[in-house]
């Protein structure tokens, strides 16, 4: 029997020199890829690792443009092979190998060469190298070219410098490693969103991607026009200065909607600059009207974008989604002061010079104030009810870690499953990972909130407690879970509940959807098994394929509800094989018309649509 020490550990466990392991740089990246690119994924989500690899390469090309070199970038992606060609200065030929295979090596440590770039840590292109099954880096510079080829970061070709007639610039070609990214595929919609943001932030830059051209004349104005799903109440206010650009308007919608950038990096989780911007806009508008408005009334329905340039930005994670910097540059001016001074001068001047805009803005703020005061009593009582309700026992089975915690590896995986019924919530609760996965149980079908005011959020217990559980009453900054997952049965009732929940979010928290936090859980429709193997099928096609594979006469089970899936089986569907469908919104989505059709009072029109599009499911 092994002897135990007072701490409860085994005294006979050997710890000596053999336990100390030195990893090569690429081995460390491959062993801990999350430290460098966030999560892995297979390309189904915009923050999956293959898009981070693409972005690491693109950032270098964009930085060249920002420094005044090269007006275009060419990108092709075919069958998983990515090629990026810029027309900047080209990597110094003698350093092509170093910058692509030596950690902490790069031109961006020299602030003279790259004054305000994103990639300051000398890691990005090396991470691409380590996580690719093949990578080529080739530099064209003043009539000469140097290339190097790698296989999983190990050099396979390293020819000498050669003469060339190609224009200056850099070409990077890579294939994400299928050993790391299982069954991956690139989605055009995510790539095109990324490229649009690049050109919005760099007016005059042209990006060609697989035959499509991306270009912007009006910067952040184009960005807002691309993303807004409600009509602006007044022309977009567009203000530009040295190292800063902002665009602001309001729409008839609830919530606040922001797009923030630092040195071209989309900071999806905001940070110092966004907090300063929200505060400054509110303060300047309040002072302009000389009224005691509450900031929440000023910002209700706001849609805005801010882009700043900072020397040597400090981000709170390797994937650079939240700015932590407090200083702008060597002079030591703070981000807060810089943004505050700019907004105070430029926005105040704009409002004085454009009375029609200031009048429209005043009407919007007054309406928001009136609505808030009308439901003040209800709101206070609702908050007290939510505080008294023992959420951990009644509605919410919480997780240990939250999205609002200090960011670290794995916290982006925090999620909450919204379920209907005790059996479904019970199965998920018993199957979940309690570190990252929470469960919120609805009681029956939620209310159809289409056309209702926000008062209903506080009067309806289910919605009041859901809002409280998510912690989104005052905006997304307090959101406790990165993914809000609607988990309902795949039948008519389940589909209806999904639609009711999505309607609720679209009505009162549209930024939750616009910021890619809402998903639908996919669960299998069928289980096909024999004595040796079990296959879970998510479609009729998968069922036919499974029957053919497991013939003859396998057992086929049709899951009619989540409650019919045992906790031991459910573990497969919310673990590493979790399948989610993102709920998204685009400018082209006619949200108001869509909600009116599906959730409004046009009963006969909707009934005729259902009859004309009815599909009868055959018995299994």
N, C-alpha and C positions, 0 to 999 in steps of 0.2 A: 504494500500500500504506500502511495506517495505521501511524503510528509508535507503538510501545509504550513505556511508561515502565518503570522497573526493577521495579515491582510487578506488571507483566503486564497493566495496564489500558490502554485506548485513550486516547492524549493528545488526540484530536480530538473526544471526546465533549463536547458543550456543556453547561456548568452555569452558568446565570445567573438573573436575576430571573424568567424565564418558568418555571423549574423549581419555584418556590415557590408553592404552591397553598393558598389559604385556603378551608376548607370550612365551610359552615353546620353548626350542631350536628346537625341531622337527617341531613345528608349523611354526616357522620362515623359516626353510628350505623348507617346503612344500608350504608355501605362496610365497616365493621368490626363487624358485629353480635355476633360471638363475644366481643368485649371486654365486652359489656354483658349478654348473656343466655346465654353459653356457646355451645352448638352450635345449629344450626338444626333439622334433622330435619323429619319430616312427621307427627309425632304418634304414631308406632309405639312410642316409648320414653318412659319417664316423665320423663326429663330433657330432652326436646326443647323447643325454644324456645317453642312455643305455650303450653306449660304454665307456663313462666317468665313469659310475659306475663300470664297469668291470675293467677299468684301475686303479681306486682308490684302488681296492682290490689287483690287480696284483702288483702295485707299492710296496706295503708292502712286498710281497713275493720276488720281485726282490731285494729290499733293503737288505733283509736277505742274499741273494746270494752275493751281493756286499760286505757285511761285512764278507764273508767267511763261511757262514753256509747254507748247503743244496745245492745240485747240480741239482735238478729238481723241476718242478712245474707241477701238473696235473690239467687240466681244462676240465670240461664237461659242455655243454649247451644243454639241451633237453627240448623242449616245453616251452621255456622262463625261465627255472630254471637253475641258474648258480651255479656251484660248483668249488671252487679254493682250492687246497690243496698244501701247501708248506712243505718243510722239514728242515726249519730253527730251531731257538732256541725255538720257541713257545712263545706266550704272557705269561708273568708272571701270574700264575694262579689266584693270588689275585686281578689282575687288568683287567681281561677279560671283566667284566661289565663296568668298567670305560672307557677303551679305545674304547668301542663300543657304549657308550651312554652318555658320559660326554664330553661336548665341551671343546676344548683346553686341552685335555688330550692325552698323547702319549709319546712313548719312544724317539721320534726324537727331543725333546727339549734338550736332553742330547747328546751333540756332541761326547761324548766318545762312546756311544752305536751305534749311527748312524752318522758317520762323514760326509758323503757326500750323503745324500738321497734327494729324491724329496719332499716327504710329510712332510713339516716342520710346518704346521699350526694346526695340531690336529683336522682337520675337515673331511678329506676324508671318512673314514669308517663310521663316523656318518652321513654324507650325504647319503651314501648308505643305512644305517639303516632307515633314515627318509623317503626315497623315495622308499622303498620296502614294499610290502604287507607282506612279510615274510623274516626274516633273522636269520640265525644260525651262531654263532661264537663259535668255539671249539678249545681249545689249548691243545696240548699234550706236556708234559714236564717232563722228568726224571721219567717215569713210572706212572705219574698221569695225569688226564685230567679234564678240567673244561669247561662247555658249558653254553650258554645262548641263548634263543630264543626270538624273537621279532615279533610283528605284528604292522607295521607302527610306529616303534620306542618304542612301549610300551611292557614291559617285559611280556611274557606269560609263560615261563619256566625258572627257575633258580636253577637247582639242585646243590647239594654240589659236592665238588671235589671227583672223583672216581679213583680207580686204573685202569691202562690200559697197554696193551702190544704194543700199537701203537708207531711207531718212533716219535721223537720230530717234532714239526711243528705246523702249524695253518690251520684249515679248515674253510672256509667261504662259506655259502650257502645262496643265496638270490634270490628273485623274484621281478623284477621291478614292481612297483605298476601301474596297468592299469588305476587307477584314475588319475595318473599323466602322464603316457606315453600311449596315446590312441592307441589301435590296433598295438602295437609294435611287431617287429620281428627282430631277430638277423640275420645279413648277414655274412656268412663265409668269404667272400672276405675282409671285413673290419677287422674282427677279426684276420685273418691270416696275414694281413699286419702288424697289431699291434704286433703280436707275433714274426714275422720275425725280426722286429726292435729290440725287446727285446734280441733275441739271437745274432743278429749282434753286439750289444753293449756289450754283456756279453759272450765272447767266452768261451766255456766249459759248459754253461748252457743248459739244455735240457728241453723243454716244450712239454708236451703231450696234445693235444687238440682233443677230440672226435676221438681218434684212429690215429691221425696224429702226427708225430714227427718233431719238429723244433730244429735245431742245427746248429751252425756255427763254422768253424775252422779259418776263415780268417777275421772276424770282418767287418770293413767298406769296405773292398775290395769285400766281398760277397754282401754287401748292394748295392754298385754301379753296380756290375754285374747283380743283380736282377732287378734293376730299369732302367738301361740305355736302350734306344730304338734305339740308333745309335752306330755304332762300335767305340771303342776307337782308337785314332790315335797313341797312345803309351801305353805301359803297365802302369797300375794304380800305381801311386806313393803312397806308404803306409808308413806312419811315425807314430811311437808310442813313447810316453814318459810318465812320471808320471803325471796322471790326464789329459792327452790329447792324442787324436788319430785323424789323418787326412788321407784322401784318395783323390787323385786328378788326373784327366785326362782331355783331351779335345776330342771333337767329331766334325764331320762336320755338325754342326747345329748352328742355331742362338740362342741368348739368353744365360742366365746363369742358371745353375741348381744346387741347394744346398740342402743338408739334414743336419740339425744341431740339436744337442742334448746336454742337460745339465743333468748330473746325471741320464741318461737313459730316460729323458723326451724329446720327439720329439717336438722341438720348431718350429712349422710350420710357425710362423711369425718372426722367427729369433731373433734379439735382439743384445745386446752388443757383444756377442761372434762372431756372424756371421759377423757383421760389421767390427770387428777387423780382422777376418780371411780374408775377401775379400781384405781389405786394405793391409794386410801383404803380402799375396801371390802376389799381383800386384807389390808391392814395391820391394820384393826380386827378382822376375823375371826380372824386369826392371834393377835392379842393376847388376844382374848376366850377362846379355847381354851387359850392359853398353851402351844401346841405349835409345834414348828419345821416347820410346813407350808410347802411351796413355793407361791408365788403361783399357779403354773399349775394345781396341784391344787385350790386354793380356787376358781378361776374356771372350771374345767372344767364345762361344762353350764350356766353362768350365763345367765340372760335378764334384762335390766335396762333401765330407761329413766331418763334424767335430764333435767330441764328447769331451766334457770337464767335469771335476768334480769340483764342487765349494762347499765350506762350506756355509751352510745356504743361498741358492740361493734366490734371490728376483725376482719374476715374476710379470708381469704387469697385470695379471688377475688370478682369482682363477683356471682357467683351464690350466694355466701354458704354454701357447703357445708362449710367448715372454719373453726373459730374460731381466731384468732391472738391474741386479747386475753389479757393477763396480769393486768390490773387489773379490779376489780369496779365501781369508781366513783370519785368525787372524793376519798374518804378514802384511796384508794390501796391498799385491801386486795386482795391477790392472789386470783385465781380458785382457785389451788391451796390457799391457806390457808382461804379461805371454805368450799370444798367439804370439805376435810379436817376442819375443826372441826365442821361439821354432821354428817358421817358418823360421826365418832368419838363424838360425844355421843348422837345419835339411834339409830344402828344398835346401838351397845353397849347402850343402855337397852332397846331392843326385844328383843334376844336374852336379856337377863337376865329380862325380864318374860314371855317366851314360851318356856318350856323345851321344849315339843313341837317348835317350829320349830327351835330350836338343836340338838336331838337329831337331827332329820332332816337338817339341814345337815351336822352332824358325820359322819353315816353316808355322805353323798354324797362329802365330801372324803376320807374314809378309803378309800372304794372307788376313787376316782381316784388316790390315792397308791399303793394296792396295785397297780393296773394299770400305773401308770408304772414302778414298781420292778420289776415282773415282766418288762417289756420293755426295761429299762435297757440290758442288754448288747446286745440287738439294735439298739436305737436308736443306740448309740454306733458300732457297726460300720457301720450304714446311713449315718450322717452322714459317716463316713470314706470310704465308697464313693462317695457323692454328691460329696464334695469332690475325690476323685481322678478321678472320671469327667470326661472332657473334654466337657462338655455342648455346647459350641459346635461341636464336630465330630461328635459321636455322635448326640445326640438333639435338641438345641435350636439353632435358627437364631434368634439373639436380634435384638432391634431396638435402635436407638441410644437412644431415650428411653423412660422408664418412668413408670408411674403414681405411683410413690413419689418422683419428682423434684419439685423446686419447681414448684408448679402454674403453668401458663401456657396460653395458647390452643393447643388441639389435643391436650393431653396426655390428656384424657378419651377420645381416640380410640385410645389404646394398647390393643393386643389381642394375644392369642396363639391361633393356630389349632392345635387338637389333631387330628392326622390319623392315619390308619392306612395303612401301606404306603409304599414308596419313591416310587412314581410320583405319588401324590397329593401327598405332601409336596414332591416336586420341582417339580411344577407351581405350587403355591402359593408356594414359596420364590422361584422365578424371577419370579412375577407381583406379589409383595407390595411395599408401601412399606417399605423397611428402617428408616425412621425410627420408625415406629409399630407395625409388624406383625411379630410373632415367629411361629415355627412349631415345634411339638413333635411328633415322629414316634413313634407307638406301634409296637411290634413285635407284630403279630398281635392277636388278641382279648384284651382285658384280663380279669383274674380277676373272677368274680362275688363281690363282697365282702359280700353280704347276710348278716347274722348273725355276721360275723367281728369280732374285736376289732381295735383300732388296731395291734396288733402286726404285722398283715399289711401295713400301709402301709410298714413298714420292711423287712419280709422280701421283699416283691415289688419287684424292681428297677424295673419300669415305674412303679409308683405312688410309689416312693421318689424317683425322679428327677423325676417330674411335680410332686410336692409341693415338691421343692427348687427347681425352675424357677419355680414360682409364688411361692415364699417365703411360705407360709402355715402353716408348722408351728406357729408361735406366735401365730396369729391373722391377721386381715385387715390390720392396720396396715402390714405389710410387703409386701402384695400388689403385684406388679410390673406387672400389666396390668389395666386397667379392665374389659376384656371378655375372658372366657374362652370361646372359640368352638369348639364341637365340629363338626368338618368331616369327615363320613363320607359314603360312598355312599348314595344314596337307594334301596337295595335291602334285602332282608331282613337280610343280614349287617351292612350299615351301620346299620340301625335297631337291631340287637342291640348293636352296639358303643356306639351312643349311650346305650342304656339301661344298659349296664354302667358307663359313665363317670359318668352321672347318679347311679346307685346309689352309686358310690364317693363322690361329693360329698355326697349325702344322708346317708350313713352317718357320714362323718368330718369334713366341712366344710360343714354345712348353712347356716352363715352366708354362705357364698359365693353360694348360691342366694337366700337370703332378702334379701340386699343387692343383688340384681339384677345380678350379674356374669357369669352363665352364659347362653350363647345357643347356638342351633343355626343353622349356616350353611345358607341356602337356595341351592341351585344349580339351574340349569335342567335340566329333564327332556328337552327337545327343542330342536333348532335347525331353524328353518324358513327357507329362503332361496331367492332366485332370483338372477339376475345383477346386480340392482340393489340388493337390500336383504336384510339378515339380521335375523331376529327370534328371540330366545331366549324359550322358553316354560317357565313353572314349573308348569303344570297342563294337564290335558286341555282345559279351556275356552280357555286361552290358545292352545293348539295349533290348535284348530278356528278360532279367530278369525284366527290368522296365516295359515292355509291359505286362508281366504276372502279375506284381504287380498292375498296374493301369488299368487293363482291366475292362469293355470292351471298345474297340475303343478309346484309348487315342490319342491325337494329337502328331505326330512325326515330328520333324524338323531336317534336316540334315544340319549342319554348313559346308559350303564349303570354308569359309575364315574367318580370325579373324575379318575383317571389318564388317561381318554380325552379330557379337555378340555385343549387345548394351552395353554401359558403365555400366549400372546398373547390367547387368548380368556378365560382365567381372570382376566386383569387387569380385565375388565369387571365381574366378579362380586364382587370383593373391593375395588373402588375406590369411587367415589362412588355406584354403584348397589348397594352392599352390602345384601343382604337378610338380616335376622336374626330368628329367632323366640326371644323370651325364655323362659327356663325359670323358672317362678315357683312360689311356695309360699304358701298361705293357710291360715288356721285351719281352714277347711272341708275342706282336703285331708287325707284319712286316710292319711298317709304310711306309717305302719307297716303298715297293712292292704294298701295298694297295693304296697309292696315285697314283702310276703309273697306276694301273688298272682302278681306278675310275675317275681319273682326267687327265691321260696322253693321248697320241695320238693313243692308240690301239683301234680305233673306232670299227672295225669289231669284235674283241674279246669281247668287252664290249656289243656290240649290240646282239651278239649271247647269251651272258649270260642273258641279259634282256629278250630275247624271250623265252629262256628255263625256266626262273623262273617267267614268267608273271602270275599274279593272277588277274582275272577279277572280279571286285566288282559288286555284284548284286544290282539292284535298290532297294531302300527302299520302 
